[in-house]
């Protein structure tokens, strides 16, 4: 075989082999890309529990609510006491947060005022801080005088001791201020518990207390109905629930798959069944739905779009 023929054949074989290598590399790249896509999908599912949907408001995750129920709220007492004023009667319309009644307030208000005055008073803290700073300056000046042999070493020892003592006094005053803050928060909470407030907008359907009647913690005092709305419980991971609460409202879609409205986030509580999850309480208005849906709202489940964790964590 001539050299020219041998070279031609070997060059052809090398080109064919090179093409096989290129094909194998492309196939490997495709496999790596596919694995990356699968891992990304699994990671998103692990973080959010649902595949994110792109919306104008950012990534949202789809969750299903529990059954809708009519809004009927029982208002219970937060502390033991005697009813001294009832401000509503059956049939009255009320707004969320409105005071319905209260028990005796004088003794609790007195303790609250004392705790507030003690907490907000800064004279003792300011005086202790000023003394500590003054002795720090004195100690620094005395160190200079000792180095220059203007005063005896005992003067510096005395200045150091006074600086240490007044800094200790300042630290003690700060600890006292922390205790006063706790006491103030306690009495503020105790004072607030003497009031009965409406937890939702609605109409008073029951008044079960009278002036002069004693109540215990948890006594059912009022019932409020809101026939124009329904409540939806939505179990969701804690991060998504907190993100929804920060927005105040989220989109919901009725079972017909067509009617979409926004639901108000009324509250978020820990899920007693699933660790790391919370229950979002949403409120929807009956008037937001067509007549064909209104009659079926009781017990209906909704699709709920919640802000995605991927968006919230920046992933």
C-alpha positions, 0 to 999 in steps of 0.5 A: 500500500502506498504511503499516500493511500495509508495516510488518506485512510487513517485521516478518514478514520481519525475524522470519524473517531473525532465525530464520535467523540463530539457526539458523545460530548454533546450527549453528556452535556444534554444529560447534565442539563437534564439532571440540572433541570430535574434537581431544580424542580425537586429543589423548588418542590422541597422549598415551596411544596408546589411548583411556582407560577409566574405572575405580575406580582412575582412567583406564586405557589398554588395551595388548596384551602379547607372548606369555607364556613360562615363567619360566626365569632364568639367573643370571650373574656380574656380575664376574670372580672365584673362587667361594668359597661355593655356598649352594644345590643343584638342587631348592632353592626360593629367593626373589627376592633370595636369595644363591645364591653369591659370589666372593672378597669381602675386597679389595673389602670393604676398598675399600668400607669405606675409601670409606664411611668417607671419604664419611661422615666430615664433620670436614674439611667441618665445619671448613672451613665453620666457618672460612669462616663465622668469617672472614665474620663477621670481615670484616663486623666489620672493615668496621664498624671501618673506617667508624668509623675504628677500624682501617686499611683494610689490616685489611679487605683482610686479612680479605677475603683470608682470607674468600675463601681459607677459602670456597675451601677449603670449596668444595674440601672439598665437591668432594672429598666429591662425589668420595668419594660417587662412589667409595663408589657404585663400590665398593658396586656392585663389592662387590654384583657378587660375589654371585649373587642369585635374580632371581625366586622359583622352584626351582634347576634347574641349578648350573653352578659349584663352589667354587674355580672361576673365573668371568668377567663374564657366566658362566652360574652357575645356572638358576631355574625357576618352573613356577607362573608366566609372564612377559609382555612389554608394550611401552608408552610410557615414562610409562605404564611408569613409572606401572605400575612405581610401582603394583607390579601391574596388571590383565590379562585372558586371551584368553578375554575373561573371566578377569581377574587382577593381574600383578606388575610385575617390571621395566621396561627400555628398548624397543630398537626404539621410541624413547620406549617401554619394555618392562614385564615382568609375572609372572602365577601359573598358579593364578590361572586356571581349568584350561581356561586354564592349559593354553593360557597358554604363548604367550598374549597378554593385554590389560593395563590401564596407568595412563593418562598423562592421569591421571598428568600431570593433563590 
